[in-house]
Amino acid sequence: MLLSITSTFAALADENHSEHAHDEHHKQEAEIETIQVRASRLGRIVTESATRIELINGEEIQEKAIMRPGNISMLVAETGGVRVQTTSPSLGSANIRLQGLYGRYTQLLSDGLPLYGGQTASIGLLQIPPTDLANVEIIKGSASSLYGGSALGGVINLISRTPKNHFEGEVMGNLTSKNGQDLTSYFATPISDSLKASFTSGIHHQKEQDLDHDGWIDLAGYERVNVRPRFYWQGENDDNLYLTLGAMKEQRQGGTQGQAVMPDGQSYKQAQDSLRTDLGFIYDRAIGQVLNINVRGSAMKQSHDHQYGPRFEEDTHESYLLESSVSGYNHAFAWVFGVAYQTDQFSSQQYPEFDYSYQVPGLFGQLDYDIGEALSLSLSGRGDWHSQYGTQFSPRLSVLYHPENWTIRGAYGKGFFAPSPFIEDIDEVGLSRLMPLEDLNAEEATTASVDVSYIAGNAETSLTLFASDIEQVTELATLAQESDSGKRVQLVNTLGESQIRGAELLLRYRWHDFKVTGSYLYTDATKLNPSTDGRVPLTLTPRHSAGVVVMWEEHGSHIVGFESYYTGTQRLVDNPYLNQSKAYWHLGLLAQITLGRVSWFVNAENLLNVRQSKEHSLILPQQAPSGRWTTDIWSRNDGFTVNAGFRFKFDS
């Protein structure tokens, strides 16, 4: 990916925050921050960036970490326009859908690096703890011009905490009423005048749960451990180096429990053992007063051992990135140009016909122009030469008008996505029944949005209108008859466009220590129905969803919160029990009290005990052609859950 906050732009930020200009402690921390990436690419202050970037700040991260210390699913799921969609009822895997677009189009980054792969595996979302996050940045709509073909639907950039000039640490323990346990830690310290380091680790356990006692595991069990050290070096010649290494190992189990069997009389145990290692670096150097050189790279390798009933699959995913860019600025312009080379590889021991190795060299550029005090624009473009899907060009134009308390933005962009076997339906069943990929074209999208925000005192409101047209979407199709090799399904490019139109409304009000946030999302998502030439709604996409969150927080003392989320009806396919889901509510209560260095918390989720399997079985009467034995998850399936624990902070 490419550079974002550079030393030159850090200097501009210091001018805008002159109250820290003479505070050496804050200045040093700001300088070490220059190596971290920001999703806008040029590190503009959020309110001054023509590219709309939504922030989940540190305060919200601390609140959501109490609710779900083991992974970031809760953190992103309660953001407007973002939906965490369960893709595998057996293993509980999930991906992130932005404004109705499929989860495979969302690029997940860590400090601007694709440490989780070019196409993040669905289970990967559930293997990332929020322990060391400072904030999260979200770009909705095509961001291929900024981040390549994996960002057709948008970007979620996880920004890690930067070590301070003194030792600090945190240990969190958590227990759940569903026999789950989490123990996480974060420590950061200066090693020398020029070197700082942090270390994050976590141990997580969940006992498998059959909540309706039908022999099928509703809540997958797992054992997981992860570690991540980070190093921040600041040289004397305006150069900085950031280095991170990560390792994660997990064993996850689902499917039938004990001696239980499926309707065909056979057991169907499901499991996935994962081992992921990664490495990433960012080197940043200022040249003179207005130029900056940035070099970055990452490597990720993830090995899986799958069990799908009687079948076993072993595979390996690898992803590599090397990128270099130059940026500069003057009083009205800021720009960046660079080159990138990305490789994505997959190999299967049992099904080598699905092996691939994609090489994607690319050129990119971005130009930000401040036309006046209240008007600016950003133009970015990227050319990628994909080894399988040919030349792709992805432009994006963003405009910002910012008179006084108003902020008005418009964005238009195009992007592409390189198909792979790993769409949502295949996550559940593996590759055994899938025909080898043939004659597929790259998926392409055009996205546009207009958002208007207004701030008056303690009140803030915003309205966003968005639209997306996606062509050549890859979907699973059933063969007319079983092939000689036992293959039953194939991936095809669908005819016609998938169209998504919608609106987001956000209201936020602060009064002393109280914060009230209300949100509403309307999504009209349809695709062509070839049999009638009409249009039908996209599956698992609610037309209406809304939420209200009330928080009472006094820093260093207590937090009390209530949340209420509504999810409307959704179209279902291949579900013998329902053609349309029911609407449901999710309610939660949260409380934390801090006594000295220790905070004690308790969180109650799903107060109404919503659980899809209470009314309709997850099990299909017979196995689907793809090999699937379950319906889609359109609701929650964990029921009422309470978790409680402690957070102990160290500080020198």
N, C-alpha and C positions, 0 to 999 in steps of 0.2 A: 504494500500500500504506500502511502506517500507521506510527506512530511506535513506537520500541522502546526504545532506551536514551535516556533523557532526562536532563536535568541533575539532576532530583530523584532519579532512581534511581542516577545516578552517585554522588551523595552517599551513598546507602545502601551502595553497593558500597565506597566509601572507608571507611566505618565497619567493614565486614567485613574490610577489609584495612588495619588501622590501622598496620601496620608501615611503610606508605608515607605516612602522614598528614603527616609533617614533612619529606618529601623533595619539594622544589618541582619538581624535574625530572620525577619520576613523576606528580606531581599535574597538571602542565600537560599531559602526554601523556594522562592519564586524561580530562581535561576535553575535549581535542580529540576523543577517542573517542566522546563523547556523541552526536555527530551520526550515527554509524554505526548501521545497523539490525540488530536481532537478531530471529531468526525467531519468538520467542515473543510479539513485539509489545510486551511491557512490560519487556523487558530484565532479567528476573529472572536471578539466578545459576543456572547450569544445574542444579545439584544441588537447588535450591530451587524450581524451576519445575514446576508441575503438568503442563504440556505437555512431553512428552518430545521433546528435541532432541538428536540425535546429532551429535557434533563430530568433524571431521577437523582435528587441530591442526596448528600450523606445522611441527612436527617431521616428521609424516607427509607433509605437503605437500612439504617439501624432499626427502624420499626419493622420492616419486612423480614429482617434477619431473625427477629424474635419469632415470627410466625412460621418460618421454614428455614432453619439454620443449615440444612443439608444441601440445598440447591437454590437456583435463582428463579425457579418457575413462578413462585408467588410474587417475587419482586417485579417481574415484567408483566405478569398476567393482569395486574390491577392498574395498568396504564391505559388511558383512553386510546381506542383504535387498535389495541394489541390483544390478541387472543392466544392463549396456550391451548393447543389442540392435542388431545391424547390420540396417538396413532396406533398403539398396541394395547388392547385391554388385558392381555396376558402378562406383559412385562412392564406396562405402565409408561412406555416411552412417549415422548411428546415433542412437538416443535412449535415455533412461534409464527403466527400469522399476523401480518401487518395490513390493516385496512382491507381484510377479506382475501388477500393474496395467499397462495399456498405457502406453507412453512418452508419448503425447500428453496424458496426464493430469498429468504432472509439470511444475510451474511452476519455471522456472529464473530466479533473480534475481541481481542484482549489487548488493550493499549495500542489499537490500530493494527495488530498482527493477527493473522488467521491461525492461531495456535490450536484451534479445534478442527482445522481442515477447511478446504475450499468449499465443501458442502458439508455442513455440520450434521453428524448423525443424530437421529431423533433422540436416541438415548443420551446423547451428550449434554443436552440441556439439564438433565437431572443429575449430572456428575460434576457440576461447577458450584462450589459454595460461594456465598456472598461475603465471606469473612473479611477479605482484604480490599473491598471495593470502596472507592472514594465517591464515585458517581457513575451514572450510566447515561449514555447519549444515544438517541434514537433518531434516525432519518427514515421517514416513511416515503414510499414511492421509489421509483427506479433510481438507484445510485450507482449504476454500472459505469457511468462516466467518471466516478470517483474511485470505485473499488472493483471494477471488472464484472465478469459474467455471473459471479455468485451473489450479486447484490441487486438482482432484478426487482425485488420487492422492497428493499430497504436494508438498513444497517443497524445493528445493535452493538455499540462499542462499550466494553466494560473497562472503566478506568480505575486502575489500582491506586491505593493510597501511596503517597510519597513519604518516605521516612523524614522525620524532623531532625533537629539538631541535638536531640537528647533521646535516651532510651524510652521506648513505650511498648506496651504489650497488652494482650487481651486473651482470656480463655473463656470459652462459652461451653456450658453443658446443657443438654436438653433431653427430656424424656417425653414420650407421647403415650396416650391411652391405647394406641394400637400396637404397643410393644415395639416402639422405635426409639433409638438412642443416637445422639450426635455429640461429639466432643471436638471442638475446633479451637485453633489457636492462631494468633498473629503476634509477631515480635518484630520490632524495627529498631535499628541503632546506627549511629555513626561509627565507622571503623577507623577512619582517619579524617583529616581535614577535607580530603577530596573524594572519599568513598563512603557510601552509606549502603545499608542492606536491610532487607526484610525477609521474613520466613513465615510461610503460611502452611498449616497442616490440618488434616481432618480425619476422623475415624467415624464411620456411619454404619448403622445396623438397622434393619427392618425385618421383623418376623413376618412371613407370609400369612395373609388373613383371608379366610373363606367366610365372608360376612353373612351370606344367606344360606350357608351349609348345604350347598348343592354339589360339592366336590370340586368346584372350579375356584381357583385363587383369585379373589377380587383385588387384593392389594399385594403386589409382587414383593417377595422378600429379597434382601440384598445385604452384602457385606462389602464395604468400600473404604479405601484409604487413599489419601492424596497428599502430596507435598509440593510446595512451590517456593524456591528461593528467588529473590530479585536483587540485583546489584545496580547502584546508581553512582557513576563516576563523573566528576566534574573537573576538567583540566584547567590549566592556567591561561590557555590561549583561546578562550571562547569555544571550547569543544566539550561535548558531553557524550557519555556512553551509557546505555541501558542494556542490561542483560538479564534474561529470565530463563529458568529451566523448570519443567514440570513433569510430574509422574502421577499416574492414577491407575489403580487396580481395583476391579470390581467383579463380584460374582452375583448374578441376579437370577432368581427362579420364579416361575409362574406356571400357568397351565393347570392340569388336573393335580389333585392332592391325594396322597396316599394311594388307595386301591380304586379310586374313582375312575370311571370310564366315560367316553363320549357316546353319542347315540349309535355309533358303529360297533360298540363293544370294546374299543381299544382305549388305553390310556393315552394322554397327549400332554406329556410333560414338556415344558419349555424353559430354556435357560440361555443365558449369555454371559460368558466370561470375557472381560475387557481388560486390556493393558494399553495405556496411552502414554507416550513420552513425547516431549516437545522441547524446542529450543528457539529463542527469539532474541534479536538484538536490534537496537537503533543507535546509530552514530550521527551526531549533529555537530556541525562546525560553522561558525560565523566567519565570513570573509569580508573584511572591511566593515562598513557601517550599514550596508543595505543588502548584502547577499548572504545566502546561507546554503550549505551543502548538507544533504541528508542521505544516508545509506542505511538500509534496513533489510532484514532477512528473517526467515523462520523456517523451521523444519518440524514436521509432525508425523509420527508413526503410530497407528492404532491397530492392534491385533484382536480379533474376535474368535471365540469358539462358540458356535450356536448349536442349540438343540431345538428341533421342531418335531416333537413327537418321536417317531422312530428314526428320523434323519438328523445327521450331524453335518455342519458346514464350518469350515475354517477359512478365514479370509484376513487380508491385511489392507489397510488404507494408508496411503502416504500423501503428504502435501508439502511442497517446497516453494518458497518465495525469495527472490532477490530483487532489490529495487534501489534505484538511485535517482535523486532529484536535486534541482537547484531552484531556489526561490529568491524573491526580492521584493522591494516595495519603494514607493516614493509617496508624496503627500496625497495622491489620489488613487494610485494603482497598487495592487498587490498581486503577485503572480507566482506560479510554480509550474515547472515542466520537468518531465522525467521519463525514465524507461523502467520497465518491469519484465520479469520473466518468472512465470509460475508453472509448476508441474503438479498434476494430480494423478495418482496411480491407484489402481485396485487390482488385487490378485486373489483368486479363489482356488483353493486346493481341489475341491470336488467339482467345480464348474468353471474351468479355465476359459470357456467360450465367452465369459463375461469380463475377462481381464481387459483393462484399458490403461493407457498411459497418455494423458493429454499434456502437450506442451503449448504454452500460451505466452509468447512474447507480446509486449504492448508498449505503446507510447501514450502519454497522458499530459494534460495541461489544464490549468485553471487560471482565470483572470477575474479579479474582483476590482470594480471601479466605483468609487464614491463620486457620484455625479454632483451631489450637493450635500448639505448637512442632513437632509431628511431622505435622500434618495440614493440608492446604490443598486448595483446589479452584479451577478456572478455568472460567468459563462465557463463551463467545463466540457471537456470532450476527451474521449479515449478511443484509440484504435487497438483492437486485439486481433492477432493472427492465430486462430485456434487450429491445432493440428488435425482435428476431426471435422469441425463445423465452419472452417474457413474464416474469411475476414469479417469482422464485426466492428461497427462504429456506433458509439454511444454518446450522444450529446445531452447536455442539461443546461437549462437557463433558469435562473432565479432572480427575482426582483424584490427589493425591499423599499417600502415607503413608510417613514417613521416620524410623523408629525406629532410632537408633544406626547400625549399619553396614548396615542394610537400606534399600532404596528400592523401594517398590511403587507403580506407576502404573496407572491405568485410563483409557481414552479411548473416547468414542463420538461419532461425527459423521456428518453428512449433507452432500452436496454435489452440484453439477451441472457439466456440461460442455456448451458450445455447439458442436454439430457444425460442421465445415467440410469442404471437399473433401480436406484434407490428412491422411488416415490413412496408415498405413505402406505399404500397397500402392500408393498413388498416387505416393509419392515416387520410385518406380522408373520409372514409365511416363508421367507427365504426365496431362493432362486430355483428350486427343484422343478417347478411347473411352468417357469417362464421361458418363452422362446428366446433365442439369441436376438439381440437388438439389430434391426435392419432398417435401412431407408428412413431414419429419423432426421428431422430438421431441428435446428436450434429453436427454442421457444423465444418469442419476442414480445415486448410489451411497450406500450406508450402510456405514461402516467402524467397527470396534471393535478394541481391543487391550488386553491386560494384560501388563505386564512386571514382573519381579522381579529386582533386582540385589543383590549382596552383596559387600562389600569387607572383606577381612581382611589387614592388612599389605600385602604386595606382590602379593597375589592378588585378582583381580576376576572375578566371573562374573555373567552375566545370562541370563534366559530370557524370551522374548516370545512370546505367543500372539496371533495376529491373524486377522481375518475381514473379508471384503468381499463385499457383494452389489451388483452393477451391473445396472441395468435399462436397456433401450432402447439397448443398445450399437450403434453404427453399424459396419456391415461391408460389404464389397464383394460384390455378388451378380451372377451372370452372367445376362444376358437370354436368354430362350428362343430368340430369333433376332435377327440383326443388324438394327438399325433402318435406316430409309432414309438417315439421316445418318451411318451407319457406327458408331454408338454400340453398345458391346457389354456394358457393365457399368453398374451403378448402386449408389448407397449407400442402404441400408435400415436401419431399426431392427430388430434381431433380436428374436425371440420369447423370452420367458422370461428368467430371471436368469442372469448369469454369477456363479459363486460361487467365492470363493478362501478357503481355510482353510490356516493354516500355523503354523510355529513357527521361531523363531530362537534359537540357543544361542551364547553368546560366552564364551570363557575367555581371560583375560589374566594373565600372570605376569611380574614384573620381578625380576631378580636382578643387583645391581650394574649393569653396563653392558649386560646382556642383557635382551631383551624377547621373550617368546613369546606369540603370539596364535593362538587356534584358534577357528574358527567353523563352524557348520552351519546350513543352511536347508532346511526341509521345506515344500513348497508343493503343495497339492492344489487345482488350479484347473480348473474344469469349466464347460461351458455346455450348454444344452439342444440336443439333436439333434432337429429337427422331424420328421424322417422316421421316427424310432422312439419319440419321446417319452421317450427315455432321455437320459443325460448323457455327454458325451465330454470328454476333457481339452482345455484350451486349447492351441493350437499354440505351439511354441517356448517352453515353460515347463517346465524340468526339475523333477521332483518332489524330487530330492535334489541338493544342492550343498554343498561344504565347502571349507575352506581352513586352512592352517597357515603362519604367517609367523614366522621367527626373525631377530631383528636384534641385532647386536653393535655398539654405537655409543658412542664416547667423543667428546663435543662438542669441536670444534676439532682433532680428530686423525684419526678414521677411522670408516667405516661398512662393515660386512659383513653381507649379508643373504641369506636363502634363503626362497623362497615356493613353495608347492605348493597348487594349486586343482583341485578335482574338480567336473565338471559331469556330471550324470546324463543319462539318456535323455529325449528330448523327442518329442512327437507332431508329425508333419509332415503337411501337406496339399498337394495339387497337386504332389507330388514323385514322378515316375515311377520313381525308383530305390529309395526307402525310404519306409515308412510311419512308422517310428520311428528316430530318430537313434541313434548309438552314444554311449556315455559316453566322456569323454576327460579327460586330466590336462593341466594347464598348470604347468610348472616354470620357475623363474627364479632367477638369481644376480645379486647386486649388490655392488659394492665401490667405496669412495671413500676417498681419502687427502687430507688437508689439510696443505699446507706453506706456512705464512705466510698470505698473502692468497689463494692459489690452491688450489683443490680439483680433483683429477683423478679422474674416475669412469669405470667400465666396467660395463655391464649386459647380461646375456644373457637373452633372453626365449624362451619356448617351446622349452626344451631338448630335448623329445621330438620336435620338428619336426612337430607336429600341423598338418595342413592338409586341409581338407574335400575339395578337388579332387584329392587323391592317390588316392582310392578311387572317387569318383563325380564325374562332370562337373557343372559348374554350369549348363551349357547344356541347355535343354529341347529335346526332339525337334521340337516345333513351338511357335509363338508362342501364348501364353495369350490368352484373350479380352480381358484388360485391356491387352494389348500387351507384356506381360512376356516376356523371353527366358531368365530365370534362375530357378533354385530359390531358396528361402530359404537364408540363411546360418545354420546351427545350431551351427557349430563355429568354429574359427579358420581363416583362409585366408591368413595371412602367412608361416607356417613359422618355422623357427629364425631369430632376428634378434639381432644384437649392435649395441649403440650405445655410443659412448664420447665423452668430451669434457672440458671444463673449466668451472669456475665461478670467476670473479675478483671479489673483493669490495673495494669502496672504502669507506673510513670515515675521517672527519676527527676 
